[in-house]
């Protein structure tokens, strides 16, 4: 109370002076000296000041327009959420809405025999062909791109797992049942839904993460002879196989995707040895290298490329070459400067992805290979390409790179965005492999029946 009495009578800024009229002047002076009255006078002054300032700002400031958020084109019935979320928060929670033009995908709910029954074998969701499982899982977990209303969908995802029928003889996936299983799924959806029939499947999406894509055979000559089944030729195929020249197994609308590499295993490896750590192996390769590449069927494995590597560089101190399997091979990749990625039966291999995400410069030896997501991954900046005919010259080629621009390539390679683009996650994350698939589909909206209907109205 004493502090209030000692306050200077001078007021700074905007204020309102109140005068009270009273018949008795002496009583008025005594009342003004009353500390209680001064307290209420100060409260009234503060309230009026706050009122006038608030009125000023309300009348002179415009509201933030909805178009400044990532939800500007959204048909969501939650406008209040769009107003209160910042651009940064929105991009983290819903990374694809603004960037992908409200693209919508409907995921068919097929009987479990087409997909989830196969997950009883743990390998189904973890081996190199498991992108069919990973993409399905990511779409099911998404609440932005996925729609439960098929009439607002741009594309229709058909989740059929065909690479989980592992052979009891050699443990490799047997895909002889693939055509029958997919054909059965198409018969089911075409009989129960109108969407396949109205476009003949041109807005329907399948995954064929096998050696030669939708030709469904591991041997190229057999794959070419069988070709892509007629019932898939109008659809969109997400496939690991891709080449820059004409090939019967890519004569369909397609998107080249990376083979599956577990992001969990990558994270565990990098926790022990970061990408920028010490690399004491100059050139690394672990895998099948036949001394005599011609097999019993008369085919030459890897077009003899791996045989040349083994014969030429086995025993060379610069090359760490291993022919036998080792579960902890990722710990070898993360210690290596160059990782050889030669073709096998098909041009592509999971080594390509593993090398990139673990910071080892991939040396691609597969003539004419078409690589995944070139818009997101600048392959020429992060990898080396050596022609199959020059494989015997690998030593001097890699020595030259190591002495000149290796550090530049590594700096490009170690960009986290590059690693992100090649890994599939359980939930769609901005920039990851499933996000890149959706981005590629957004460039094929001319196939969307919904968009064509809107444009003709």
C-alpha distance (Angstrom), angle and dihedral (degrees) to the residues before:
residue distance angle dihedral
X1 . . .
X2 3.78 . .
X3 3.80 89.4 .
X4 3.78 90.2 56.0
X5 3.82 90.5 51.1
X6 3.80 91.2 50.8
X7 3.87 94.3 52.2
X8 3.81 111.6 117.3
X9 3.73 112.8 -106.3
X10 3.82 91.1 -131.6
X11 3.79 112.8 102.1
X12 3.82 122.4 -156.6
X13 3.78 123.0 -144.7
X14 3.75 127.6 -1.0
X15 3.82 115.8 -5.1
X16 3.78 142.1 156.9
X17 3.80 120.0 -135.1
X18 3.79 115.3 -146.4
X19 3.77 121.4 -155.8
X20 3.73 122.2 -165.0
X21 3.77 119.7 -155.0
X22 3.75 118.3 -145.5
X23 3.75 132.5 170.3
X24 3.77 94.0 -130.4
X25 3.83 110.8 59.1
X26 3.78 94.4 -165.8
X27 3.84 91.7 54.3
X28 3.81 89.1 49.2
X29 3.83 91.9 55.4
X30 3.77 91.3 48.5
X31 3.77 91.3 49.2
X32 3.82 92.2 51.4
X33 3.76 89.1 53.9
X34 3.75 91.1 54.1
X35 3.79 108.9 110.2
X36 3.78 93.8 -144.8
X37 3.79 91.1 57.6
X38 3.81 90.9 50.2
X39 3.79 90.1 52.7
X40 3.81 92.7 54.8
X41 3.76 90.4 44.3
X42 3.81 89.9 56.2
X43 3.84 91.8 48.9
X44 3.80 91.0 50.0
X45 3.82 91.3 49.6
X46 3.81 91.7 51.3
X47 3.82 93.2 47.4
X48 3.77 93.6 50.8
X49 3.80 91.8 47.0
X50 3.82 91.1 51.8
X51 3.80 90.9 47.7
X52 3.81 94.6 53.0
X53 3.80 94.0 45.2
X54 3.83 91.5 48.9
X55 3.80 91.1 49.7
X56 3.78 90.2 51.2
X57 3.81 95.4 52.9
X58 3.79 94.3 43.9
X59 3.78 91.7 53.2
X60 3.83 96.5 43.5
X61 3.81 103.7 42.3
X62 3.82 125.8 75.7
X63 3.81 120.7 -139.4
X64 3.82 117.9 -105.6
X65 3.81 106.8 -96.3
X66 3.81 118.2 -122.7
X67 3.79 90.5 -126.7
X68 3.79 90.5 73.0
X69 3.78 91.7 70.4
X70 3.78 127.6 73.8
X71 3.79 88.7 -108.8
X72 3.81 95.4 69.2
X73 3.80 94.6 116.8
X74 3.76 96.7 32.7
X75 3.79 123.4 123.7
X76 3.78 90.5 -153.6
X77 3.80 117.1 141.3
X78 3.82 89.7 -140.7
X79 3.82 104.8 82.4
X80 3.80 92.6 155.1
X81 3.79 89.7 64.2
X82 3.77 90.4 53.8
X83 3.77 90.9 51.7
X84 3.78 98.0 51.4
X85 3.80 100.3 40.5
X86 3.77 117.5 85.9
X87 3.79 123.1 -131.9
X88 3.80 92.2 -107.4
X89 3.79 94.0 49.3
X90 3.78 91.3 47.0
X91 3.78 93.6 51.3
X92 3.79 90.8 52.9
X93 3.79 96.2 47.5
X94 3.80 98.0 35.3
X95 3.80 106.7 21.6
X96 3.78 97.7 167.3
X97 3.80 107.8 43.7
X98 3.80 100.1 84.8
X99 3.78 96.9 29.4
X100 3.81 96.0 48.9
X101 3.79 101.0 44.1
X102 3.80 97.1 -116.7
X103 3.79 92.6 -61.3
X104 3.80 110.8 -177.7
X105 3.79 129.8 -155.3
X106 3.78 125.5 -167.4
X107 3.82 114.8 -151.7
X108 3.80 114.2 -151.2
X109 3.79 114.4 -129.8
X110 3.79 99.2 -136.5
X111 3.80 126.2 -178.0
X112 3.79 111.2 -83.6
X113 3.82 93.5 -109.3
X114 3.82 87.7 75.9
X115 3.79 96.1 55.0
X116 3.80 129.8 -16.5
X117 3.82 96.1 47.1
X118 3.81 87.0 68.3
X119 3.81 90.8 59.6
X120 3.80 90.0 77.6
X121 3.81 83.1 89.2
X122 3.80 106.3 68.0
X123 3.81 91.5 -149.1
X124 3.80 89.6 67.5
X125 3.80 92.9 77.1
X126 3.80 97.7 37.3
X127 3.80 111.4 41.6
X128 3.81 126.4 95.5
X129 3.84 93.5 -89.8
X130 3.83 93.7 50.9
X131 3.81 95.7 106.8
X132 3.82 86.3 98.1
X133 3.81 87.7 63.9
X134 3.81 96.0 38.7
X135 3.81 96.1 52.0
X136 3.79 91.6 47.0
X137 3.81 91.7 49.6
X138 3.81 93.7 47.6
X139 3.81 92.4 50.7
X140 3.80 92.0 48.5
X141 3.81 89.7 53.0
X142 3.80 94.0 48.2
X143 3.81 122.3 99.2
X144 3.80 98.4 -177.0
X145 3.79 109.3 48.2
X146 3.79 96.9 28.0
X147 3.78 117.0 80.7
X148 3.78 128.8 -167.0
X149 3.81 90.5 -157.0
X150 3.83 108.2 79.4
X151 3.82 90.9 -165.2
X152 3.80 91.3 67.2
X153 3.81 94.0 45.6
X154 3.80 124.1 114.9
X155 3.79 93.4 -167.8
X156 3.79 137.2 19.9
X157 3.80 119.7 -141.1
X158 3.81 115.8 -150.2
X159 3.85 108.2 -159.1
X160 3.81 107.3 -152.8
X161 3.81 118.2 152.2
X162 3.80 109.9 -152.1
X163 3.81 102.7 158.4
X164 3.80 99.5 66.8
X165 3.80 98.3 79.6
X166 3.80 95.1 103.1
X167 3.79 118.3 -163.1
X168 3.81 115.7 -114.5
X169 3.81 88.5 -147.7
X170 3.81 103.5 55.3
X171 3.82 103.7 0.2
X172 3.80 93.1 -119.8
X173 3.83 120.8 130.9
X174 3.79 112.4 -90.1
X175 3.80 110.1 -149.6
X176 3.79 101.3 178.8
X177 3.81 88.9 112.8
X178 3.81 94.4 53.4
X179 3.82 98.6 95.9
X180 3.80 93.4 47.8
X181 3.80 93.9 47.0
X182 3.80 94.9 48.0
X183 3.81 92.3 43.9
X184 3.81 88.9 53.0
X185 3.81 91.2 51.0
X186 3.81 91.3 50.6
X187 3.81 91.3 50.1
X188 3.79 88.5 52.2
X189 3.81 97.9 50.0
X190 3.81 93.7 40.5
X191 3.80 91.0 54.2
X192 3.81 96.5 44.6
X193 3.83 101.4 35.6
X194 3.83 132.9 40.3
X195 3.79 96.4 -141.6
X196 3.81 101.7 85.6
X197 3.78 93.9 48.3
X198 3.80 96.6 49.8
X199 3.84 92.5 59.8
X200 3.84 101.3 18.8
X201 3.80 86.0 -118.4
X202 3.81 98.2 -58.0
X203 3.84 91.8 133.9
X204 3.81 93.6 43.7
X205 3.81 121.4 104.6
X206 3.82 128.4 -149.4
X207 3.80 133.1 177.3
X208 3.81 119.4 -130.6
X209 3.80 103.7 175.2
X210 3.80 95.5 169.3
X211 3.79 137.2 113.8
X212 3.79 94.9 -84.7
X213 3.78 101.7 16.5
X214 3.77 118.9 -130.4
X215 3.82 92.4 1.2
X216 3.83 84.3 79.0
X217 3.79 100.9 -148.7
X218 3.80 132.4 106.4
X219 3.82 94.9 -144.4
X220 3.80 113.8 74.4
X221 3.81 97.4 -143.9
X222 3.81 91.6 51.4
X223 3.81 91.2 43.3
X224 3.81 90.9 53.1
X225 3.80 92.1 46.2
X226 3.81 92.6 50.8
X227 3.81 94.8 40.3
X228 3.78 125.6 -176.8
X229 3.83 112.1 -39.5
X230 3.79 114.2 -106.5
X231 3.80 93.4 -120.8
X232 3.84 90.2 63.5
X233 3.79 101.2 42.3
X234 3.81 95.1 94.7
X235 3.81 95.8 44.4
X236 3.81 133.4 84.2
X237 3.80 115.3 -101.1
X238 3.80 123.7 -158.7
X239 3.79 101.9 -154.0
X240 3.77 140.6 166.2
X241 3.81 91.7 -143.1
X242 3.77 118.7 87.4
X243 3.79 136.9 146.2
X244 3.79 133.6 179.3
X245 3.79 94.1 -125.9
X246 3.79 132.4 65.4
X247 3.79 112.3 -72.6
X248 3.83 130.5 165.8
X249 3.81 91.4 -132.5
X250 3.79 93.6 63.7
X251 3.79 98.8 41.2
X252 3.77 90.0 117.5
X253 3.80 134.5 74.8
X254 3.79 101.7 -78.8
X255 3.78 147.5 165.9
X256 3.80 118.7 -148.7
X257 3.80 109.6 -131.8
X258 3.82 131.2 -175.0
X259 3.80 121.4 -103.3
X260 3.77 114.2 -103.0
X261 3.79 119.8 -88.3
X262 3.79 117.8 174.0
X263 3.82 110.9 -110.5
X264 3.80 88.0 -155.0
X265 3.81 92.6 59.5
X266 3.81 90.4 46.1
X267 3.79 92.0 51.0
X268 3.81 92.2 49.6
X269 3.80 91.3 49.7
X270 3.80 93.0 49.4
X271 3.79 91.7 48.2
X272 3.80 87.9 62.7
X273 3.81 97.0 38.8
X274 3.84 121.2 14.4
X275 3.80 120.5 -143.7
X276 3.80 91.4 -109.3
X277 3.81 92.8 53.1
X278 3.79 129.0 109.8
X279 3.82 115.6 -56.3
X280 3.77 111.7 -161.4
X281 3.82 98.0 166.1
X282 3.78 113.5 80.2
X283 3.84 101.1 -168.1
X284 3.81 123.0 13.2
X285 3.79 136.3 -170.8
X286 3.78 131.1 156.1
X287 3.77 119.4 176.9
X288 3.75 147.4 71.7
X289 3.81 112.5 -20.5
X290 3.78 112.6 167.3
X291 3.77 119.1 -151.9
X292 3.80 86.7 -158.1
X293 3.82 104.4 29.7
X294 3.80 98.6 -171.6
X295 3.79 108.5 96.8
X296 3.80 129.9 -157.8
X297 3.79 91.9 -85.0
X298 3.79 90.9 57.4
X299 3.80 94.7 -109.2
X300 3.79 123.2 132.6
X301 3.76 112.8 -130.0
X302 3.81 115.3 -130.6
X303 3.81 89.1 -2.8
X304 3.83 85.1 -80.8
X305 3.85 90.9 -66.6
X306 3.81 95.5 121.5
X307 3.79 91.1 45.5
X308 3.81 90.2 55.8
X309 3.82 90.5 49.4
X310 3.80 91.7 52.3
X311 3.80 95.6 44.4
X312 3.79 94.8 44.4
X313 3.80 102.6 40.1
X314 3.80 108.1 23.2
X315 3.79 102.7 118.5
X316 3.82 93.8 21.9
X317 3.82 106.5 128.5
X318 3.79 91.5 -140.2
X319 3.81 91.8 59.6
X320 3.80 124.5 68.6
X321 3.83 101.8 -163.8
X322 3.80 122.8 174.4
X323 3.80 127.0 178.3
X324 3.80 99.3 -170.4
X325 3.78 130.5 77.5
X326 3.79 121.3 -100.4
X327 3.80 122.5 -178.2
X328 3.80 92.4 -147.8
X329 3.81 96.0 52.6
X330 3.83 92.1 125.0
X331 3.80 87.7 70.0
X332 3.82 86.4 60.4
X333 3.81 93.5 49.2
X334 3.79 93.0 53.2
X335 3.82 88.9 54.6
X336 3.82 93.8 51.2
X337 3.80 132.8 91.8
X338 3.83 98.1 -159.7
X339 3.81 125.1 26.3
X340 3.79 118.5 -164.6
X341 3.80 114.9 -132.3
X342 3.80 105.5 -175.0
X343 3.78 122.9 169.4
X344 3.80 119.8 -95.9
X345 3.78 119.9 -171.2
X346 3.80 86.2 -39.8
X347 3.84 127.4 34.9
X348 3.81 96.1 -112.4
X349 3.79 130.7 66.8
X350 3.82 137.6 175.9
X351 3.83 88.1 -114.0
X352 3.78 87.3 78.1
X353 3.80 92.6 63.0
X354 3.79 95.3 37.0
X355 3.80 91.3 52.7
X356 3.80 93.2 50.9
X357 3.80 97.9 45.1
X358 3.82 91.6 46.4
X359 3.80 94.1 48.5
X360 3.81 100.0 -110.5
X361 3.82 115.0 135.0
X362 3.83 106.0 -113.4
X363 3.80 115.6 -132.0
X364 3.79 103.4 -155.0
X365 3.80 114.9 -152.7
X366 3.81 104.6 176.2
X367 3.80 116.6 104.3
X368 3.79 114.7 -128.2
X369 3.80 97.0 1.6
X370 3.81 115.6 164.0
X371 3.80 109.9 -141.4
X372 3.82 127.6 -146.1
X373 3.81 125.1 -96.3
X374 3.84 100.2 -3.7
X375 3.82 90.5 177.4
X376 3.80 90.5 62.2
X377 3.80 101.1 31.2
X378 3.80 117.6 50.2
X379 3.78 94.9 -152.5
X380 3.78 95.7 -176.2
X381 3.82 89.2 59.6
X382 3.81 97.2 50.0
X383 3.81 105.8 33.3
X384 3.80 145.8 41.7
X385 3.78 125.0 -126.3
X386 3.79 119.6 -153.2
X387 3.81 121.3 -175.3
X388 3.80 115.9 -118.8
X389 3.81 90.2 -120.5
X390 3.84 90.6 56.1
X391 3.79 97.2 52.4
X392 3.80 91.2 110.4
X393 3.83 88.0 61.4
X394 3.81 94.2 57.2
X395 3.81 93.5 112.6
X396 3.81 99.2 60.7
X397 3.81 92.2 35.7
X398 3.81 93.0 57.1
X399 3.79 92.7 40.5
X400 3.80 89.2 56.9
X401 3.81 92.8 50.1
X402 3.81 92.3 46.9
X403 3.81 89.6 53.5
X404 3.82 95.8 46.5
X405 3.80 124.6 25.4
X406 3.83 106.6 -2.1
X407 3.82 92.7 115.1
X408 3.82 91.4 54.3
X409 3.80 92.1 50.3
X410 3.79 91.2 48.0
X411 3.79 92.3 50.1
X412 3.82 89.7 54.0
X413 3.78 91.7 44.0
X414 3.78 94.9 51.8
X415 3.81 93.0 59.0
X416 3.86 104.9 123.2
X417 3.82 90.4 -139.0
X418 3.80 90.0 63.9
X419 3.79 92.4 53.0
X420 3.80 91.4 45.6
X421 3.82 93.4 54.2
X422 3.81 93.6 60.0
X423 3.80 100.8 46.6
X424 3.81 127.1 83.0
X425 3.81 117.7 -142.3
X426 3.80 133.4 -164.8
X427 3.82 88.5 -113.9
X428 3.79 125.4 37.8
X429 3.79 109.1 -100.8
X430 3.77 124.9 -171.4
X431 3.79 108.5 -91.3
X432 3.82 97.8 7.6
X433 3.81 125.3 125.0
X434 3.82 96.5 -89.1
X435 3.81 89.1 46.8
X436 3.82 88.1 53.4
X437 3.81 89.7 51.4
X438 3.80 90.6 52.4
X439 3.79 89.8 46.9
X440 3.82 89.9 52.8
X441 3.81 90.2 50.0
X442 3.80 89.9 51.5
X443 3.80 86.5 64.6
X444 3.81 90.1 57.7
X445 3.80 98.2 56.3
X446 3.79 89.6 126.1
X447 3.82 83.5 80.2
X448 3.81 92.6 56.7
X449 3.79 110.6 109.2
X450 3.82 90.2 -160.5
X451 3.81 92.3 55.6
X452 3.79 92.7 46.8
X453 3.80 90.5 51.3
X454 3.80 91.5 51.5
X455 3.82 93.0 47.8
X456 3.82 92.2 53.2
X457 3.78 94.5 51.3
